[in-house]
């Protein structure tokens, strides 16, 4: 049984007030995770110089846009 399945089974056994507490906790976890991801994006946004950004864009367009069917 997967972790998710075990959690769902545990939740099914909870009385309604505890189930509501669990739901609130899960929502807070999701929001915290979202906040952490946004903070990581904000910390890394703008760290490249214009030249570095242009070079990265060139490398991606030249090397990542092509599919070689022989590599599959």
Helices and strands as residue ranges (DSSP letters): H 3-12, H 16-44, H 50-63, G 69-71
